[in-house]
Amino acid sequence: MSEARIAQKGPFAVEVEAGKRYAWCACGRSGTQPFCDGSHKATELNPVMYKAEENKTLYFCGCKQTGDQPLCDGTHNGL
């Protein structure tokens, strides 16, 4: 099984828009972090879809190790 790469040891702050769907990169290979650019196709990993319920700042996981995909849960603090 493919293992996710750490894109960065910290979250990505993103201003999300209500009703918009986001494809979070779960493999860590995307050049458009924290979102998917299709680089996962060489792995067994797939992006995680997220639909924003309101306009606000969210913190998408950058280390790809979160237990709360796609959002940061602080796991990067232990890496």
C-alpha positions as CSV (number, residue, x, y, z in Angstrom):
1,M,0.0,0.0,0.0
2,S,1.2,3.5,-0.8
3,E,2.1,5.7,2.1
4,A,1.2,9.4,2.3
5,R,4.1,11.9,2.0
6,I,4.3,14.8,4.4
7,A,3.6,18.0,2.4
8,Q,4.5,20.2,5.3
9,K,4.6,19.9,9.1
10,G,1.7,22.2,9.8
11,P,-1.7,23.0,8.5
12,F,-2.7,25.0,5.4
13,A,-5.1,27.9,6.3
14,V,-7.7,28.2,3.6
15,E,-10.6,30.6,3.2
16,V,-13.4,28.3,2.1
17,E,-16.7,29.3,0.5
18,A,-20.1,28.0,1.6
19,G,-21.4,25.3,-0.8
20,K,-18.1,24.8,-2.6
21,R,-16.5,21.4,-2.7
22,Y,-12.8,20.9,-2.1
23,A,-10.7,17.8,-2.9
24,W,-8.0,17.5,-0.2
25,C,-4.8,15.8,-1.3
26,A,-4.4,12.7,0.9
27,C,-1.2,11.4,-0.7
28,G,1.0,14.4,-0.2
29,R,2.3,14.5,-3.8
30,S,0.1,17.3,-5.2
31,G,1.8,20.4,-6.5
32,T,-1.3,22.4,-5.5
33,Q,-1.3,21.6,-1.7
34,P,-3.4,21.2,0.2
35,F,-5.6,20.2,-2.7
36,C,-5.5,17.4,-5.3
37,D,-3.9,17.8,-8.7
38,G,-4.2,14.1,-9.7
39,S,-0.7,13.1,-8.5
40,H,-2.3,10.3,-6.5
41,K,-3.0,8.3,-9.6
42,A,0.5,6.6,-9.1
43,T,-0.6,5.5,-5.6
44,E,-3.5,3.6,-4.0
45,L,-4.6,6.8,-2.1
46,N,-7.5,9.0,-3.1
47,P,-8.4,12.6,-2.4
48,V,-10.9,13.3,0.4
49,M,-13.9,15.5,-0.6
50,Y,-15.0,18.3,1.7
51,K,-18.0,20.5,1.2
52,A,-17.9,23.9,3.1
53,E,-21.1,24.7,5.0
54,E,-20.1,28.3,5.6
55,N,-17.6,31.0,4.6
56,K,-14.7,30.7,7.1
57,T,-11.0,29.9,7.5
58,L,-10.3,26.2,7.9
59,Y,-7.0,24.4,8.6
60,F,-6.4,21.6,6.1
61,C,-3.9,18.9,7.2
62,G,-0.4,19.3,5.7
63,C,1.3,16.3,7.2
64,K,-1.4,13.9,5.8
65,Q,-1.4,12.0,9.2
66,T,-4.5,13.6,10.7
67,G,-7.2,11.4,12.3
68,D,-9.8,14.0,11.2
69,Q,-9.3,14.1,7.4
70,P,-9.1,16.5,5.8
71,L,-8.7,18.9,8.7
72,C,-5.7,19.3,11.0
73,D,-6.0,17.6,14.4
74,G,-2.5,18.6,15.6
75,T,-0.8,15.3,14.7
76,H,2.0,17.2,13.1
77,N,3.2,18.3,16.5
78,G,4.4,14.8,17.2
79,L,6.3,14.3,13.9
